[in-house]
């Protein structure tokens, strides 16, 4: 698509300029004042143009349990989640639609979905998410969540002897599913990417990690995983490996410039140096970290060490939202209490860079998206600076990042195609989606999780509670 955005505000260093932006063959062709009109014209007056953000870590199907999950730490929270996880493929499809829409309307044009797979219907689950993301038009990075150890194996043994049930699917069978998913669905040029994505060291064998490395290298896939989200996982890594999880992942070759790692809370200084050396990306998920009591990731240390950092919402029952602007705000100002030296604090413009280019780097697409640069694909978001939550007029990016912006995304384009116009997603029927989400759910109160009952006593002992 060819189009021209006229008289739009963009950020340049420490200033703003009013320019025209030409997009030719779905790529940014020119940025300057008073350009000739090419293709369709869009009025950018009193609007701010930014590169699309990346929701760099979420789990779309968790949408069905948001607001109902108990106030638990991760290990107990997961036990409850799995007891009540939906298995309906239509729900997988609908929640992926909802995740895409909420991401788009909060500034995101790309989403990394660490997708929970329905046992026995793994490829069908992936197909349902692919269908949803294609329909909406968001750029999708689908990371099928895989493991080969049972849930109880994710809790340290301590001094006790723990027996864990074998996982229901073999490591080889799991890797075969991922390879088949790559063959069926990996279409980067069409906006659908498949990642290798073991859930984390707590529930995955080395055989699964090394199998994912092999698939990643053979098909040029990005890698994704949770890493040291909780203190319990830090303890578990020492039990399993006799070293930190980061040191172990470096030894087996999982880290690298195509690897993004969600959370990264319980790392030491040596671990941070390893992430910088391997050019791995940290995905900061501040809201779920607070919701689950996991801790505060040392993001300022990462940035000072040269580690690439991006933002994620995480799943919608550990957040419980897919508002990317909210995640960016909290993930930025949270660290003003972790370092007294205010010169290290994250500025609003730095937040924008992390959310856009930082996200693109973690997915190995920084040469294609992530900044307003000539030749890059037109993944763009236009913010309405006349919206009440962005007034009165001061610093547009400061208002966007530090405020509580609501209904401010006026337009959004993904690979040159307009997905949002005049504050509405125009590729799907939002009213129909709302009705489907309403009809397929019900008002609930607290539930009892049998799995939590089985493991809670041991968990409390291990964590000295």
PLY file of the C-alpha trace (Angstrom):
ply
format ascii 1.0
element vertex 465
property float x
property float y
property float z
element edge 464
property int vertex1
property int vertex2
end_header
0.00 0.00 0.00
1.13 3.53 -0.78
0.08 6.42 1.45
1.19 9.75 2.89
0.67 10.96 6.46
0.69 14.75 6.38
1.60 17.24 9.11
2.33 14.65 11.77
4.49 15.07 14.86
7.55 12.84 15.22
10.26 12.73 17.87
13.81 13.71 16.91
16.46 13.60 19.64
15.21 16.07 22.26
12.70 17.80 20.02
9.61 17.23 17.89
9.19 17.98 14.21
6.09 18.32 12.07
6.66 16.32 8.89
5.04 14.27 6.15
5.73 10.54 5.99
5.56 8.67 2.69
5.01 4.92 2.58
5.67 3.20 -0.72
5.19 -0.53 -1.25
4.53 -0.91 2.47
7.87 0.62 3.48
8.83 4.05 4.82
10.11 5.93 1.78
10.52 9.52 2.97
10.21 11.64 6.12
10.35 15.40 5.61
8.17 18.52 5.59
6.01 19.30 2.57
6.41 16.07 0.64
4.41 15.32 -2.48
1.37 13.19 -1.83
1.75 9.55 -2.79
-1.27 7.27 -2.62
-3.91 7.73 0.06
-3.65 10.82 2.27
-3.99 10.71 6.07
-4.26 13.85 8.18
-1.64 13.75 10.93
-2.51 17.13 12.41
-2.35 17.11 16.22
-1.20 13.51 16.18
2.02 11.76 17.21
3.55 9.04 15.01
5.62 6.29 16.64
6.88 2.90 15.52
4.62 0.08 16.66
5.44 -1.44 20.02
6.03 -5.15 20.63
4.05 -7.04 23.28
7.09 -9.25 23.71
5.64 -11.89 26.06
2.10 -13.03 26.72
-0.09 -16.14 26.89
-3.30 -15.39 24.99
-5.48 -18.22 26.28
-5.10 -17.00 29.86
-7.71 -14.38 28.99
-10.42 -16.83 30.07
-9.17 -16.79 33.66
-8.36 -13.16 34.21
-9.71 -11.65 37.38
-10.46 -15.04 38.96
-7.02 -16.45 39.76
-6.07 -16.64 43.42
-3.46 -14.35 44.94
-0.66 -16.90 44.83
3.04 -17.00 43.96
3.81 -18.44 40.53
4.27 -22.10 41.47
0.88 -22.33 43.20
-0.74 -20.01 40.69
0.33 -22.33 37.85
-1.17 -25.34 39.61
-4.50 -23.55 39.81
-4.25 -22.29 36.24
-3.68 -25.76 34.85
-6.57 -27.21 36.86
-9.00 -24.84 35.16
-7.34 -24.28 31.77
-9.84 -24.21 28.88
-9.48 -26.88 26.21
-11.96 -25.46 23.68
-10.24 -24.53 20.39
-12.83 -21.85 19.72
-11.84 -20.24 23.02
-8.19 -20.34 21.92
-9.20 -18.50 18.75
-11.34 -15.92 20.54
-8.75 -15.13 23.20
-6.07 -14.66 20.53
-8.41 -12.21 18.81
-8.89 -10.37 22.10
-5.16 -10.30 22.81
-4.45 -8.86 19.36
-7.11 -6.19 19.67
-6.06 -5.04 23.16
-2.43 -4.97 22.06
-3.22 -2.88 18.97
-5.35 -0.40 20.90
-2.50 0.16 23.37
0.17 0.81 20.75
1.42 -2.68 19.86
1.71 -3.90 16.28
3.50 -7.16 17.15
2.76 -9.82 19.76
4.78 -12.76 21.11
2.27 -15.40 22.19
3.86 -18.06 24.40
0.91 -20.22 23.48
-0.34 -22.89 25.89
-1.09 -26.03 23.85
-4.15 -28.24 24.28
-2.97 -31.83 24.90
-3.69 -34.01 21.90
-4.67 -30.98 19.81
-1.35 -29.16 19.72
-1.25 -28.31 16.02
-4.94 -27.43 16.08
-4.27 -25.03 18.95
-1.54 -23.31 16.96
-3.79 -23.18 13.90
-6.53 -21.48 15.92
-4.15 -18.75 17.09
-2.70 -18.32 13.60
-6.21 -17.91 12.21
-7.00 -15.20 14.77
-3.82 -13.21 14.26
-4.15 -13.37 10.48
-7.71 -12.10 10.66
-6.82 -9.15 12.86
-3.63 -8.42 10.90
-1.22 -7.97 13.81
2.34 -9.22 13.34
2.40 -12.51 15.25
5.28 -14.40 16.81
3.72 -17.63 18.05
5.89 -19.45 20.57
4.22 -22.79 21.38
4.84 -23.38 25.09
6.45 -26.79 25.57
7.81 -28.82 28.48
8.74 -32.43 29.13
8.55 -32.58 32.92
5.50 -32.62 35.20
4.39 -29.54 37.11
5.64 -30.73 40.50
9.19 -30.91 39.10
9.22 -27.12 39.00
9.49 -26.86 42.79
12.85 -27.49 44.50
13.12 -30.77 46.42
15.12 -29.33 49.30
16.16 -32.07 51.69
13.18 -34.28 50.86
12.93 -36.94 48.16
10.29 -36.06 45.60
8.83 -38.42 43.02
7.39 -36.78 39.93
4.99 -38.36 37.49
6.43 -38.67 33.98
5.20 -36.07 31.52
2.43 -37.39 29.29
4.30 -36.69 26.02
7.88 -37.65 25.15
10.58 -35.11 24.38
10.93 -36.47 20.85
7.19 -36.22 20.21
7.14 -32.65 21.48
9.99 -31.62 19.17
8.25 -33.32 16.28
5.13 -31.23 16.91
7.17 -28.03 16.86
8.90 -28.99 13.63
5.55 -29.74 12.01
4.23 -26.39 13.25
7.17 -24.66 11.58
6.44 -26.43 8.30
2.74 -25.60 8.42
2.64 -22.08 9.86
6.02 -20.29 9.79
5.48 -17.56 7.19
7.52 -14.50 8.20
6.78 -12.65 4.97
3.08 -13.01 5.75
3.42 -11.79 9.34
3.28 -15.18 11.10
6.40 -16.50 12.82
6.93 -19.67 14.85
9.47 -19.64 17.69
10.98 -22.48 19.69
9.85 -21.88 23.24
10.55 -24.31 26.09
8.71 -22.92 29.09
11.87 -22.71 31.23
14.55 -24.61 33.11
12.04 -25.53 35.81
10.01 -27.90 33.59
12.32 -28.75 30.70
15.14 -31.24 30.26
18.40 -30.45 28.55
17.26 -32.76 25.75
14.30 -30.45 25.08
16.47 -27.34 25.13
19.10 -28.82 22.81
16.39 -30.12 20.49
15.00 -26.60 20.30
18.46 -25.22 19.58
18.78 -27.66 16.67
15.39 -26.66 15.25
16.21 -22.98 15.73
19.46 -23.32 13.81
18.00 -25.47 11.05
15.02 -23.22 10.34
16.47 -19.87 11.47
13.93 -19.50 14.25
14.01 -17.20 17.25
14.10 -18.71 20.74
11.96 -17.78 23.71
11.65 -18.94 27.31
10.83 -17.93 30.84
13.96 -17.42 32.93
14.30 -17.17 36.72
10.93 -15.65 37.35
10.90 -16.70 41.02
13.19 -17.31 43.96
12.10 -20.96 43.86
13.47 -21.27 40.31
16.81 -19.86 41.45
16.95 -22.57 44.14
15.89 -25.22 41.63
18.66 -24.30 39.18
21.27 -24.88 41.86
19.73 -28.29 42.61
19.60 -29.32 38.95
22.86 -27.91 37.64
25.08 -26.85 40.54
25.31 -23.42 38.92
22.98 -20.61 37.91
20.37 -21.15 35.21
22.05 -18.52 33.03
25.42 -20.26 33.25
23.77 -23.54 32.31
21.88 -22.11 29.35
25.11 -20.56 28.12
26.90 -23.93 28.37
24.28 -25.73 26.31
24.14 -22.92 23.73
20.61 -21.61 24.17
21.51 -17.94 24.59
22.15 -15.61 21.67
20.95 -12.62 19.67
17.82 -14.54 18.58
16.91 -15.43 22.18
14.39 -13.52 24.30
13.92 -14.38 27.96
10.86 -13.39 29.97
11.14 -12.02 33.54
14.84 -12.52 34.48
14.32 -11.41 38.07
16.71 -13.56 40.10
20.02 -13.05 38.26
23.40 -12.12 39.69
26.01 -9.79 38.21
27.83 -12.62 36.42
24.55 -13.71 34.84
23.94 -10.18 33.62
27.37 -10.08 31.97
26.59 -13.36 30.21
23.33 -11.96 28.83
25.19 -8.90 27.54
27.97 -10.99 26.00
25.54 -13.33 24.26
23.32 -10.42 23.10
20.28 -12.07 24.62
17.13 -10.01 25.22
15.30 -9.60 28.53
11.51 -9.18 28.33
10.32 -7.11 31.28
6.87 -8.10 32.60
6.44 -5.78 35.58
2.73 -6.27 36.21
2.74 -10.05 36.48
5.92 -9.89 38.55
4.08 -7.71 41.04
0.80 -9.64 40.83
2.56 -12.95 41.63
5.02 -11.49 44.13
7.91 -12.72 42.01
10.13 -9.70 42.56
11.45 -6.66 40.70
13.75 -7.42 37.79
17.03 -5.43 37.91
16.24 -3.63 34.67
18.52 -0.65 35.31
21.44 -3.04 35.79
20.59 -4.72 32.50
20.50 -1.43 30.64
23.77 -0.26 32.18
25.41 -3.55 31.19
24.24 -3.17 27.59
21.57 -5.87 27.70
18.68 -5.35 25.28
15.36 -4.98 27.15
11.79 -5.01 25.86
8.33 -5.01 27.49
5.62 -7.63 27.76
2.15 -7.74 29.28
2.45 -11.43 30.20
-0.70 -13.53 30.26
-4.04 -11.96 31.00
-4.58 -13.89 34.21
-1.27 -12.92 35.78
-1.55 -9.25 34.83
-4.74 -9.21 34.30
-4.70 -7.09 31.16
-3.15 -6.69 27.73
-2.71 -2.92 28.04
0.81 -2.48 26.73
1.00 1.20 27.64
0.22 0.32 31.24
2.99 -2.30 31.27
5.45 0.21 29.81
4.57 2.88 32.37
4.85 0.60 35.39
7.93 -1.11 33.95
9.64 2.26 33.63
8.84 4.15 36.84
9.01 1.04 39.06
12.79 1.26 38.97
12.92 4.77 40.40
12.88 3.01 43.79
15.62 0.48 42.98
18.39 3.01 42.28
18.75 6.31 44.12
20.76 7.79 41.24
18.06 9.43 39.16
20.46 9.75 36.21
20.00 6.00 35.68
16.20 6.16 35.61
14.27 5.30 32.44
13.01 8.36 30.55
9.79 8.27 28.50
11.72 8.36 25.24
13.92 5.49 26.40
10.74 3.57 27.21
9.50 4.08 23.66
12.80 2.82 22.26
12.70 -0.26 24.48
9.09 -1.02 23.56
9.69 -0.69 19.82
13.30 -1.24 18.75
14.09 -3.30 21.85
11.24 -5.63 21.03
12.30 -5.88 17.40
15.90 -6.71 18.35
14.74 -9.56 20.56
12.91 -11.07 17.58
15.77 -10.58 15.12
13.75 -8.13 13.01
15.35 -4.81 13.97
16.41 -4.27 10.38
12.74 -4.47 9.33
10.70 -2.78 12.09
11.10 -0.92 15.38
11.91 2.64 14.34
10.84 5.41 11.99
13.67 4.75 9.55
13.75 4.84 5.77
13.36 1.41 4.21
11.71 -0.18 7.24
8.32 -1.81 7.00
5.44 0.45 7.92
4.47 -0.84 11.37
3.21 2.50 12.61
0.90 3.90 15.28
-0.76 7.32 15.19
-1.78 8.75 18.58
-4.52 11.37 18.90
-3.06 14.24 20.91
-6.49 15.85 21.30
-7.70 12.95 23.46
-8.64 14.12 26.94
-6.07 11.89 28.63
-3.28 13.48 26.55
-4.22 17.05 27.41
-3.29 19.76 28.18
-0.42 20.01 25.74
3.03 19.40 27.20
5.49 16.69 26.11
3.56 14.23 23.89
5.68 11.19 24.73
5.75 12.13 28.39
1.95 12.26 28.36
1.73 8.93 26.59
4.15 7.01 28.82
3.70 8.66 32.22
-0.03 9.37 32.02
-3.02 7.05 31.90
-3.86 7.25 28.20
-7.25 5.88 27.19
-8.59 5.46 23.66
-5.61 7.34 22.20
-4.61 5.08 19.29
-6.18 6.79 16.30
-4.64 4.65 13.53
-2.27 1.72 13.21
-0.63 0.08 10.24
1.06 -3.32 10.11
3.33 -3.89 7.13
1.67 -0.95 5.41
-1.90 -2.21 5.91
-4.19 -0.04 8.02
-5.58 -2.16 10.86
-6.91 0.61 13.12
-8.65 3.73 11.87
-10.40 6.45 13.85
-9.84 4.49 17.11
-11.45 1.28 15.82
-9.99 -2.02 14.67
-11.39 -2.36 11.17
-10.40 -5.91 10.27
-12.83 -7.78 12.54
-16.22 -7.16 14.15
-15.38 -6.06 17.70
-19.00 -6.09 18.84
-19.28 -9.73 17.77
-16.04 -10.56 19.62
-17.32 -8.88 22.79
-20.55 -10.84 22.59
-18.71 -14.14 22.06
-16.42 -13.52 25.02
-19.42 -12.67 27.15
-21.54 -15.64 26.04
-18.77 -18.20 26.51
-17.97 -17.11 30.08
-19.81 -16.63 33.34
-19.49 -14.68 36.57
-17.42 -16.72 39.00
-16.23 -16.65 42.58
-13.22 -18.34 44.13
-12.49 -21.94 43.19
-10.66 -24.75 44.96
-7.67 -26.18 43.12
-6.87 -29.83 43.92
-3.33 -29.43 42.56
-2.61 -26.52 44.90
-3.80 -28.63 47.82
-1.29 -31.33 46.88
1.79 -29.13 46.63
1.18 -26.15 48.91
2.59 -27.72 52.10
5.85 -28.69 50.36
6.10 -25.29 48.69
5.76 -23.46 52.01
8.44 -25.65 53.57
10.88 -25.09 50.72
10.31 -21.33 50.80
10.56 -21.17 54.63
7.03 -19.82 54.98
0 1
1 2
2 3
3 4
4 5
5 6
6 7
7 8
8 9
9 10
10 11
11 12
12 13
13 14
14 15
15 16
16 17
17 18
18 19
19 20
20 21
21 22
22 23
23 24
24 25
25 26
26 27
27 28
28 29
29 30
30 31
31 32
32 33
33 34
34 35
35 36
36 37
37 38
38 39
39 40
40 41
41 42
42 43
43 44
44 45
45 46
46 47
47 48
48 49
49 50
50 51
51 52
52 53
53 54
54 55
55 56
56 57
57 58
58 59
59 60
60 61
61 62
62 63
63 64
64 65
65 66
66 67
67 68
68 69
69 70
70 71
71 72
72 73
73 74
74 75
75 76
76 77
77 78
78 79
79 80
80 81
81 82
82 83
83 84
84 85
85 86
86 87
87 88
88 89
89 90
90 91
91 92
92 93
93 94
94 95
95 96
96 97
97 98
98 99
99 100
100 101
101 102
102 103
103 104
104 105
105 106
106 107
107 108
108 109
109 110
110 111
111 112
112 113
113 114
114 115
115 116
116 117
117 118
118 119
119 120
120 121
121 122
122 123
123 124
124 125
125 126
126 127
127 128
128 129
129 130
130 131
131 132
132 133
133 134
134 135
135 136
136 137
137 138
138 139
139 140
140 141
141 142
142 143
143 144
144 145
145 146
146 147
147 148
148 149
149 150
150 151
151 152
152 153
153 154
154 155
155 156
156 157
157 158
158 159
159 160
160 161
161 162
162 163
163 164
164 165
165 166
166 167
167 168
168 169
169 170
170 171
171 172
172 173
173 174
174 175
175 176
176 177
177 178
178 179
179 180
180 181
181 182
182 183
183 184
184 185
185 186
186 187
187 188
188 189
189 190
190 191
191 192
192 193
193 194
194 195
195 196
196 197
197 198
198 199
199 200
200 201
201 202
202 203
203 204
204 205
205 206
206 207
207 208
208 209
209 210
210 211
211 212
212 213
213 214
214 215
215 216
216 217
217 218
218 219
219 220
220 221
221 222
222 223
223 224
224 225
225 226
226 227
227 228
228 229
229 230
230 231
231 232
232 233
233 234
234 235
235 236
236 237
237 238
238 239
239 240
240 241
241 242
242 243
243 244
244 245
245 246
246 247
247 248
248 249
249 250
250 251
251 252
252 253
253 254
254 255
255 256
256 257
257 258
258 259
259 260
260 261
261 262
262 263
263 264
264 265
265 266
266 267
267 268
268 269
269 270
270 271
271 272
272 273
273 274
274 275
275 276
276 277
277 278
278 279
279 280
280 281
281 282
282 283
283 284
284 285
285 286
286 287
287 288
288 289
289 290
290 291
291 292
292 293
293 294
294 295
295 296
296 297
297 298
298 299
299 300
300 301
301 302
302 303
303 304
304 305
305 306
306 307
307 308
308 309
309 310
310 311
311 312
312 313
313 314
314 315
315 316
316 317
317 318
318 319
319 320
320 321
321 322
322 323
323 324
324 325
325 326
326 327
327 328
328 329
329 330
330 331
331 332
332 333
333 334
334 335
335 336
336 337
337 338
338 339
339 340
340 341
341 342
342 343
343 344
344 345
345 346
346 347
347 348
348 349
349 350
350 351
351 352
352 353
353 354
354 355
355 356
356 357
357 358
358 359
359 360
360 361
361 362
362 363
363 364
364 365
365 366
366 367
367 368
368 369
369 370
370 371
371 372
372 373
373 374
374 375
375 376
376 377
377 378
378 379
379 380
380 381
381 382
382 383
383 384
384 385
385 386
386 387
387 388
388 389
389 390
390 391
391 392
392 393
393 394
394 395
395 396
396 397
397 398
398 399
399 400
400 401
401 402
402 403
403 404
404 405
405 406
406 407
407 408
408 409
409 410
410 411
411 412
412 413
413 414
414 415
415 416
416 417
417 418
418 419
419 420
420 421
421 422
422 423
423 424
424 425
425 426
426 427
427 428
428 429
429 430
430 431
431 432
432 433
433 434
434 435
435 436
436 437
437 438
438 439
439 440
440 441
441 442
442 443
443 444
444 445
445 446
446 447
447 448
448 449
449 450
450 451
451 452
452 453
453 454
454 455
455 456
456 457
457 458
458 459
459 460
460 461
461 462
462 463
463 464
